[in-house]
């Protein structure tokens, strides 16, 4: 079976998801949607993706820009088995009514409230929860990062509590109208939304999160303090637990990766089409273990970390793989994600 995938919203996440879908042996891109003409719309056409006009857009504007369109979103849904909603935050709620009327399955992003879908999702944590579902929500970049790490440590040691300080990037690299230019902005809602969001995947986890926003566009960084149910021997043992898991990259001290600038330079040097880092990034020398207490840093590339999760969500919804490991193996191979 080849699942026909439509992508509604061809921005930071949507264009990456479309490219990822195009690499899967069991999926096909049948259309992408944009509200207005842009360089991204032109690139979509160059890549062979049928271009459709999203709600609020005007077909004539695309024609005036010399961009041929295949129709509007309702017409795109007619040829799709599932739609990945990558529209701006909060727009998915309105789009959901359209998908339901068209009887098309839908994958939503973490900018939407959890109740928009039947389940929240991160492949390594709750793959089976998405099996057969008609709507799934892939949680946000930061929630994905925490949930992945929780799944690893819970499997090896059990987790009693998780406290994270999230140092958030102010904007994506392509954005120019948001974020602090010279300042650090505390998020005064305590806990930040990330902790409750993690509990949509791990309902019984004692997790607390706070966040600050800093003037960078590269990545987020998490400062984690974890209370384990069973003690870890030492930091190298904990590092090995992460190395052995899918979608983690652990840098060694001798690699001289001081922080997010070198991480993104590493991503560029890997030679992928985009300098994306879809893995959780950890530093072996940034892990400390004292019995049941574990502390570690991790960096999260907000532009790309949820991309493989969208692919696995689709595969789970259509039962294209028997379990998480089988699906993630296909996704990781096609996207060039390897264990560190």
Backbone torsions as a table, in degrees:
resi	resn	phi	psi	omega
1	UNK	NA	134.0	173.9
2	UNK	-113.1	117.7	-177.9
3	UNK	-82.4	131.1	179.6
4	UNK	-88.9	118.2	-171.9
5	UNK	-113.6	128.2	171.6
6	UNK	-106.5	147.7	179.1
7	UNK	-123.0	112.1	-179.2
8	UNK	-95.9	99.4	-174.0
9	UNK	114.5	112.3	-174.4
10	UNK	-119.3	59.9	177.4
11	UNK	-110.1	-142.1	-174.6
12	UNK	-53.4	-50.4	-178.7
13	UNK	-84.6	-44.8	-174.7
14	UNK	-57.9	-43.2	-178.2
15	UNK	-68.9	-32.8	177.7
16	UNK	-71.4	-39.6	178.0
17	UNK	-64.7	-43.1	179.3
18	UNK	-59.2	-45.8	178.8
19	UNK	-63.3	-36.3	179.1
20	UNK	-69.1	-42.7	177.5
21	UNK	-58.4	-42.6	-177.5
22	UNK	-61.3	-20.2	-179.1
23	UNK	-92.0	-5.2	-175.6
24	UNK	-86.2	141.4	179.5
25	UNK	-73.8	-15.8	-175.4
26	UNK	-118.2	19.0	179.8
27	UNK	-141.8	158.2	179.3
28	UNK	-145.6	136.5	175.4
29	UNK	-80.2	120.1	179.4
30	UNK	-105.9	-3.7	177.2
31	UNK	169.1	152.1	172.1
32	UNK	-130.9	152.9	-174.6
33	UNK	-125.1	138.1	174.7
34	UNK	-130.3	150.3	178.9
35	UNK	-80.6	-36.2	-177.2
36	UNK	-142.2	160.4	178.2
37	UNK	-61.6	145.2	178.7
38	UNK	-165.0	172.8	176.4
39	UNK	-63.3	-30.8	179.0
40	UNK	-66.8	-37.1	176.4
41	UNK	-63.3	-40.2	178.5
42	UNK	-64.6	-42.0	179.2
43	UNK	-63.7	-39.0	178.5
44	UNK	-57.9	-44.4	179.0
45	UNK	-64.9	-41.6	179.1
46	UNK	-62.1	-29.1	-179.9
47	UNK	-86.9	-0.2	175.5
48	UNK	87.5	13.6	178.8
49	UNK	-86.8	126.4	173.9
50	UNK	-58.7	131.0	-175.9
51	UNK	-101.7	129.4	178.8
52	UNK	-120.5	158.2	-178.0
53	UNK	-96.9	124.3	-178.5
54	UNK	-79.4	168.5	180.0
55	UNK	-55.8	135.6	-178.8
56	UNK	90.7	-12.4	178.4
57	UNK	-88.9	166.5	-179.1
58	UNK	-124.2	123.9	-178.6
59	UNK	-57.2	-38.9	-176.8
60	UNK	-65.0	-28.4	178.0
61	UNK	-66.4	-39.0	177.1
62	UNK	-67.2	-39.8	177.8
63	UNK	-62.4	-41.7	179.5
64	UNK	-64.1	-27.4	178.8
65	UNK	-87.5	-0.2	-179.9
66	UNK	76.8	24.5	-178.9
67	UNK	-109.0	109.0	-179.6
68	UNK	-71.3	136.6	179.1
69	UNK	-117.9	153.0	-178.5
70	UNK	-93.9	-5.0	-179.7
71	UNK	144.4	-156.4	179.1
72	UNK	-110.7	173.7	-175.7
73	UNK	-57.0	-43.7	177.6
74	UNK	-56.2	-35.5	177.5
75	UNK	-72.4	-33.5	176.6
76	UNK	-64.4	-39.1	-178.9
77	UNK	-66.8	-25.1	179.6
78	UNK	-64.5	-25.3	-177.1
79	UNK	-108.3	12.1	-175.9
80	UNK	-114.4	147.9	169.9
81	UNK	-90.5	-29.8	-178.4
82	UNK	-150.0	147.6	176.0
83	UNK	-119.4	133.0	171.0
84	UNK	-93.1	114.4	-179.6
85	UNK	-86.2	108.4	178.5
86	UNK	-118.1	30.7	177.3
87	UNK	-71.8	166.1	176.9
88	UNK	-56.1	156.4	-179.5
89	UNK	-50.5	140.5	176.1
90	UNK	78.7	-15.0	178.7
91	UNK	-75.0	-26.4	-178.5
92	UNK	-59.2	-29.8	-179.8
93	UNK	-60.9	-43.0	177.9
94	UNK	-71.0	-39.6	179.7
95	UNK	-63.5	-30.9	-177.0
96	UNK	-58.5	-35.0	178.3
97	UNK	-64.8	-38.1	178.5
98	UNK	-65.7	-42.7	-179.5
99	UNK	-66.3	-40.2	-179.9
100	UNK	-64.3	-40.8	179.0
101	UNK	-65.1	-34.0	-179.9
102	UNK	-83.1	-4.7	-179.2
103	UNK	57.8	43.4	179.0
104	UNK	-113.3	135.5	176.0
105	UNK	-66.6	157.6	-173.9
106	UNK	-142.9	140.7	171.6
107	UNK	-113.6	121.3	-179.4
108	UNK	-105.0	166.2	-178.9
109	UNK	-104.5	170.6	-173.3
110	UNK	-69.8	-9.1	175.4
111	UNK	-72.9	-10.4	178.0
112	UNK	-95.6	156.4	176.5
113	UNK	-66.0	153.2	-175.0
114	UNK	-61.9	-30.6	-175.8
115	UNK	-75.8	3.6	177.0
116	UNK	-72.2	-20.3	-174.9
117	UNK	-132.1	168.8	-179.8
118	UNK	-71.4	-27.5	179.1
119	UNK	-154.9	149.6	166.8
120	UNK	-86.2	161.5	-165.6
121	UNK	-151.5	135.6	161.6
122	UNK	-142.4	128.2	-166.8
123	UNK	-56.2	-47.2	-175.9
124	UNK	-72.4	-12.5	-176.9
125	UNK	-102.4	-43.7	-174.3
126	UNK	-148.3	49.5	-179.7
127	UNK	-52.9	-45.4	-174.5
128	UNK	-64.9	-23.2	-179.0
129	UNK	-65.3	-23.5	-178.5
130	UNK	-92.3	-5.3	-177.0
131	UNK	-62.2	124.4	176.5
132	UNK	76.7	-0.6	-176.9
133	UNK	-73.7	153.6	176.8
134	UNK	-94.2	-19.0	177.2
135	UNK	-143.8	134.5	-178.2
136	UNK	-137.4	142.1	176.4
137	UNK	-113.5	115.4	172.3
138	UNK	-78.0	122.3	-174.1
139	UNK	-68.9	167.8	-173.4
140	UNK	-64.0	171.2	-178.1
141	UNK	-58.3	-48.8	-178.9
142	UNK	-67.6	-39.5	177.9
143	UNK	-65.9	-39.8	176.1
144	UNK	-58.4	-45.3	-179.4
145	UNK	-60.6	-45.3	179.6
146	UNK	-67.7	-45.6	-177.2
147	UNK	-61.9	-39.8	176.4
148	UNK	-59.0	-46.6	-177.4
149	UNK	-67.5	-40.1	176.7
150	UNK	-58.5	-44.8	-177.6
151	UNK	-59.3	-40.6	-179.4
152	UNK	-67.1	-51.9	-175.5
153	UNK	-70.4	-33.0	178.1
154	UNK	-66.5	-37.5	179.1
155	UNK	-66.3	-37.9	-175.7
156	UNK	-87.0	-37.7	-170.6
157	UNK	-129.9	-19.1	-167.3
158	UNK	81.3	146.8	-177.9
159	UNK	-125.6	124.1	176.9
160	UNK	-90.5	-40.7	179.8
161	UNK	-154.8	155.9	-177.2
162	UNK	-140.7	122.7	176.0
163	UNK	-121.0	129.3	-178.4
164	UNK	-135.6	133.9	168.0
165	UNK	-102.1	121.7	-174.8
166	UNK	-103.7	116.6	176.3
167	UNK	-95.1	105.1	-168.8
168	UNK	-94.2	142.8	171.2
169	UNK	-68.8	153.1	-176.6
170	UNK	-82.4	-32.8	-176.4
171	UNK	-160.3	164.1	172.1
172	UNK	-76.8	158.9	-177.6
173	UNK	-55.7	-33.7	-177.4
174	UNK	-83.3	-4.5	-178.1
175	UNK	-89.8	147.7	-178.4
176	UNK	-134.8	5.1	-174.2
177	UNK	-125.3	21.6	178.9
178	UNK	-150.0	164.7	174.7
179	UNK	95.6	149.1	175.1
180	UNK	-68.4	139.3	177.8
181	UNK	-86.8	-40.0	-179.1
182	UNK	-146.6	83.4	-178.6
183	UNK	174.5	165.3	175.2
184	UNK	-121.3	122.0	-172.7
185	UNK	-110.4	111.6	174.6
186	UNK	-66.7	144.0	170.4
187	UNK	-91.9	108.5	-168.2
188	UNK	-79.2	-5.5	173.2
189	UNK	-79.7	116.4	-178.9
190	UNK	-122.3	122.3	-1.3
191	UNK	-72.6	159.8	171.7
192	UNK	-66.5	167.5	-174.2
193	UNK	-65.9	-13.7	-173.9
194	UNK	-67.4	-40.4	179.8
195	UNK	-60.5	-54.2	176.0
196	UNK	-58.1	-32.4	179.6
197	UNK	-69.0	-39.2	175.8
198	UNK	-58.7	-35.0	-178.7
199	UNK	-71.5	-12.1	172.4
200	UNK	-70.8	-15.5	176.2
201	UNK	-106.6	-40.5	177.4
202	UNK	-117.9	82.4	-171.2
203	UNK	-57.6	-30.5	-172.8
204	UNK	-101.2	6.0	-177.8
205	UNK	-75.2	131.7	172.9
206	UNK	-82.3	94.9	-176.0
207	UNK	-127.8	134.3	177.6
208	UNK	-128.2	136.2	-179.3
209	UNK	-135.5	144.0	168.7
210	UNK	-131.6	159.3	-174.0
211	UNK	-142.1	149.3	169.9
212	UNK	-132.2	151.3	179.3
213	UNK	-109.0	132.1	-178.2
214	UNK	-125.2	157.1	-175.4
215	UNK	-78.9	75.1	173.3
216	UNK	-142.3	158.7	177.0
217	UNK	-116.4	-1.1	-168.8
218	UNK	-77.5	-59.9	-173.3
219	UNK	-155.3	169.3	165.5
220	UNK	-93.7	157.2	172.5
221	UNK	-130.8	133.7	177.4
222	UNK	-108.0	135.2	171.8
223	UNK	-107.1	109.3	-170.2
224	UNK	-108.2	137.9	171.2
225	UNK	-126.4	118.3	-172.6
226	UNK	-122.5	133.9	172.8
227	UNK	-99.4	113.0	-177.5
228	UNK	-85.9	150.9	176.8
229	UNK	-75.9	-32.8	177.3
230	UNK	-126.3	139.6	-173.9
231	UNK	-68.3	145.7	170.1
232	UNK	-91.0	150.5	-177.6
233	UNK	-67.5	-49.2	-178.1
234	UNK	-166.2	179.5	-178.9
235	UNK	-62.8	-43.3	177.7
236	UNK	-57.9	-36.0	178.2
237	UNK	-65.4	-41.3	179.2
238	UNK	-66.2	-41.4	178.4
239	UNK	-60.1	-38.8	-179.5
240	UNK	-67.9	-33.1	176.6
241	UNK	-60.6	-41.3	178.2
242	UNK	-72.6	-40.6	179.8
243	UNK	-58.9	-36.4	-175.2
244	UNK	-78.1	-10.2	-177.8
245	UNK	-91.9	153.9	175.7
246	UNK	-71.7	146.2	173.1
247	UNK	67.8	36.0	170.6
248	UNK	-130.5	140.3	173.8
249	UNK	-127.9	121.4	-178.2
250	UNK	-109.6	117.7	177.5
251	UNK	-85.9	141.3	175.8
252	UNK	-90.7	158.0	-176.9
253	UNK	-61.0	-36.9	-177.2
254	UNK	-68.2	-12.8	179.1
255	UNK	-78.6	-11.4	175.6
256	UNK	57.2	45.8	174.1
257	UNK	-97.2	97.1	-173.4
258	UNK	-75.8	-26.6	-177.4
259	UNK	-178.9	-157.4	-172.8
260	UNK	-63.5	-31.1	178.2
261	UNK	-60.0	-43.3	179.8
262	UNK	-71.7	-31.6	176.8
263	UNK	-60.6	-46.8	-178.9
264	UNK	-71.1	-29.2	174.0
265	UNK	-67.3	-39.3	174.3
266	UNK	-59.2	-43.5	179.3
267	UNK	-61.2	-39.1	176.9
268	UNK	-64.7	-42.3	-176.2
269	UNK	-68.4	-20.0	177.9
270	UNK	-67.6	-18.9	172.5
271	UNK	83.9	16.3	176.9
272	UNK	-72.4	167.4	-178.5
273	UNK	-59.2	-36.9	174.4
274	UNK	-122.4	149.5	176.4
275	UNK	-78.9	66.9	-176.5
276	UNK	-99.0	150.3	176.8
277	UNK	-126.7	91.7	-175.0
278	UNK	-81.8	-7.5	179.5
279	UNK	-91.1	154.9	162.6
280	UNK	-65.3	133.8	-178.9
281	UNK	-106.4	124.6	176.1
282	UNK	-124.4	162.8	175.3
283	UNK	-117.4	124.7	-179.9
284	UNK	-57.2	-38.7	-179.3
285	UNK	-83.4	3.5	175.2
286	UNK	-106.4	20.4	178.5
287	UNK	-115.4	132.7	175.2
288	UNK	-129.5	136.6	-179.8
289	UNK	-128.9	131.3	174.0
290	UNK	-133.7	83.3	-178.0
291	UNK	66.9	-112.1	-178.7
292	UNK	-91.4	-2.8	177.9
293	UNK	-97.6	127.0	178.8
294	UNK	-128.0	137.1	177.4
295	UNK	-127.6	136.3	175.5
296	UNK	-160.8	155.9	173.4
297	UNK	-97.6	149.5	166.8
298	UNK	-145.6	146.3	178.7
299	UNK	-110.9	143.6	-174.0
300	UNK	-127.5	120.3	177.3
301	UNK	-84.1	105.0	-170.8
302	UNK	-65.0	-23.6	-177.1
303	UNK	-77.4	-21.0	-168.5
304	UNK	-135.6	-13.0	-170.8
305	UNK	-63.1	-29.7	-177.7
306	UNK	-85.5	-6.4	-175.8
307	UNK	-60.8	-52.8	179.1
308	UNK	-63.0	-28.4	178.9
309	UNK	-66.7	-36.7	175.9
310	UNK	-61.8	-40.8	-180.0
311	UNK	-64.7	-45.8	179.9
312	UNK	-66.9	-32.9	177.0
313	UNK	-60.8	-44.3	178.3
314	UNK	-62.3	-44.1	-178.2
315	UNK	-64.0	-37.4	177.9
316	UNK	-68.1	-42.9	-177.6
317	UNK	-59.3	-35.9	-177.5
318	UNK	-101.3	7.2	176.8
319	UNK	53.9	48.7	-178.9
320	UNK	-87.5	-10.3	178.5
321	UNK	-140.7	148.6	-175.1
322	UNK	-69.4	-29.1	-177.1
323	UNK	-158.9	178.9	-176.9
324	UNK	-60.8	-44.4	-177.2
325	UNK	-60.4	-43.2	-179.2
326	UNK	-64.3	-44.1	-180.0
327	UNK	-67.1	-47.0	-178.5
328	UNK	-63.2	-33.4	178.6
329	UNK	-62.6	-43.2	178.1
330	UNK	-65.9	-48.4	-178.3
331	UNK	-60.1	-47.9	-176.9
332	UNK	-64.8	-39.4	178.9
333	UNK	-63.6	-45.4	-176.7
334	UNK	-71.6	-28.1	-179.0
335	UNK	-95.7	-0.7	178.0
336	UNK	75.8	27.1	178.7
337	UNK	-94.4	121.2	-179.6
338	UNK	-124.2	154.9	176.7
339	UNK	-68.3	142.8	177.0
340	UNK	-73.4	NA	NA
